[in-house]
């Protein structure tokens, strides 16, 4: 009675009875399959798993996903709102970066200011390790509520920060909001795996589009509020918006599977000796090192090349608007073609675009870059979680696999933008070719490791379209 991995349909088949009907007991959320009786000969012929191979979970852990349902799609909506307020809001940090450099924190260097956004990004993903374990243990609702309280509370604390007081902004925005967002981000992504298997990539792509939506709305909102009502009330209004959105997310999103005390416990040592997984994690680390350079610096890049402030304000929004398409359309095809055939080329193209950004010095060039980079980097971001789900051996392993991966990646997010900030320089005239080369080479190096992961995963699964 073979155990089929995460990219299978997770059903039980009687050996030699292909095409026969499985017995199923129906529930309100989907169908749960009962095993088909096996003959004594079939039991005797069953192969013993090789040493080191994870044992098959007991029958009651094998189930059929509802592939949606009203509750499932409401959970998608709640998770989407979480991504708007976490990753989407973080994608708007370029607005803060520009405002802090030019107005709020004149005594701080460009690189020091970028540490605020990079540490916020670090906590958003570094929290994946503890939240992955807590999610698998059944603490989804606890993390959702705690994340909302911390995130909103720290936004109001940020609004009270005084002029040129770096540490006040650092503690409230980088540390506080980073931890609050980290409590929300991974659970919001992982909960989708309770409802979807065949259409998981599409569902996660829809959820990930929330980060693009937030990345479009918040830059426009903040830029206009800074001009019309000032920094203090701009941040406060953002806090009130966050409170409403996250309260709705807490109501809509709900776990489907109760935690199982007898499910196989994840083994980090086994993860670290799994070639497809560990090479993917290392590849993601390199990609993460260069990925957020445009999100932090494209507005300053446009302004420093003589483009109008009214146009520069919208550059981050353009990237995220294009990313919205990139985070949904590839996921629709990924459920049919596999994850890696789309993820690897998207990552490579994103790296090439970063290398040629230095030549985009006029409005048309910057606009084309923003659209294309948003499209292909969005595909990479949305396909990341389905890739780690495919590598998992069972549903109760997804949280910790994804959490461990983004924990490692968070260190790249922590250091990547300060490195590019140091390469840009502290005052005009800024140097732009150095950070473009650094970010582009990092992403292309990550692409090489992801290609190796694709090949080894294909061999493991017995097919290249994974």
ABEGO torsion letter per residue (X at the ends): XBBBBAABAGBBBBBGABGBBBBBBBBAAEBBBBBBBBBAAAAAABBBBBBGBBBBBBAAABBBBAGEEAAAAAAAAAAAAAAAABAAAAAAAAAAAAAAAAAABAABBAAAAAAAAAAAAAAAAAAAAAAAAAAAAGAAAAAAAAAAAAAAAAAAAAAABBBGBAAAAAAAAAAAAAAAAAAAAAAAAAAAAAABAAAAAAAAAAAAAAAAAAAAAAAAAAAAAAAAAEAAAAAAAAAAAAAAAAAAAAAABBBABBBBAABBBBBAAAAAABAAAAAAAAAAAAAAAAAAAAAAAAAAAAAAAGBBAAAAAAAAAAAAAAAAAAAAAAAAAAAAAEAAAAAAAAAAAAAAAAAAAAABABAAAAAAAAAAAAAAAAAAAAAAAAAAAAABABAAAAAAAAAAAAAAAAAAAAAAAAAAAAAAEABOBBBAAAAAAAAAAAAAAAAAAAAAAAAAAAAAAGBABX
